[in-house]
Amino acid sequence: MARKKDNSGIQGVQSLSFEELLLFAQKQLSLAEEVYAVYEAGPLGYVLYRRLRELGIKAYLKRTGMSGTRKTQAQQAGRPQAG
């Protein structure tokens, strides 16, 4: 996990457990007006996507191997992107 805040550089990568990541994400909600999460997901990546969305985080994911057209269509439909 890496973090970018406003116009600053990307902060160093951290290794967090699933629960630690959710706690970190929740804390960011109290510190910022908007919180986004963007990541590349494998076959089980939708669990994290759903949990982040439940917290109120604007989560976006890209499944490995997804073409640009299908990704755009999924984003426009407002659903998790499937490969």
C-alpha positions in Angstrom: 0.0 0.0 0.0 1.3 3.5 -0.9 -0.4 6.8 -0.2 -0.5 10.0 -2.2 -1.8 13.1 -0.4 -2.9 16.2 -2.4 0.0 17.4 -4.6 2.7 15.7 -2.6 4.8 12.8 -3.7 3.8 9.2 -3.2 4.7 8.0 0.3 6.6 4.7 0.8 5.1 1.3 0.3 3.8 -0.4 3.5 2.7 -4.0 3.9 -0.6 -4.3 5.9 -2.9 -7.1 6.7 -6.5 -7.0 5.4 -7.8 -5.7 8.7 -4.9 -3.2 9.1 -5.7 -1.8 5.6 -9.3 -1.3 6.5 -8.4 0.5 9.7 -5.9 2.7 7.9 -8.6 3.5 5.2 -11.1 4.3 7.8 -8.7 6.7 9.6 -8.1 8.4 6.2 -11.8 9.2 6.0 -11.5 11.2 9.2 -8.5 13.2 7.9 -9.6 14.0 4.3 -12.6 15.3 2.4 -12.4 12.5 -0.2 -10.5 9.2 -0.1 -9.9 7.1 -3.2 -8.4 3.6 -3.5 -7.1 2.3 -6.8 -5.6 -1.1 -7.2 -5.2 -4.1 -9.4 -7.2 -7.0 -8.3 -6.8 -10.7 -8.8 -9.6 -13.3 -8.7 -10.5 -12.5 -5.0 -10.0 -8.7 -5.2 -13.7 -7.9 -5.0 -13.9 -8.5 -1.2 -11.6 -5.5 -0.6 -13.5 -3.4 -3.2 -16.8 -4.0 -1.5 -15.5 -3.3 2.0 -13.9 -0.1 1.0 -17.1 1.1 -0.7 -19.1 0.2 2.4 -16.7 2.5 4.4 -17.5 5.4 1.9 -14.2 5.2 0.0 -14.3 5.8 -3.7 -12.7 2.5 -4.7 -11.6 1.6 -8.3 -10.0 -1.6 -9.4 -8.5 -3.1 -12.5 -8.5 -6.8 -12.9 -5.4 -8.2 -14.5 -5.7 -8.5 -18.3 -8.7 -6.3 -18.7 -8.9 -4.4 -22.0 -9.3 -0.6 -21.9 -12.8 -0.8 -23.6 -14.2 -3.2 -21.1 -12.7 -1.2 -18.2 -14.3 2.0 -19.4 -17.7 0.3 -19.9 -17.6 -1.1 -16.3 -16.6 2.2 -14.9 -19.5 4.0 -16.7 -21.9 1.4 -15.5 -20.7 2.0 -11.9 -19.9 -1.7 -11.2 -16.8 -3.6 -10.3 -14.8 -4.4 -13.3 -14.7 -8.0 -14.4 -12.1 -9.5 -16.6 
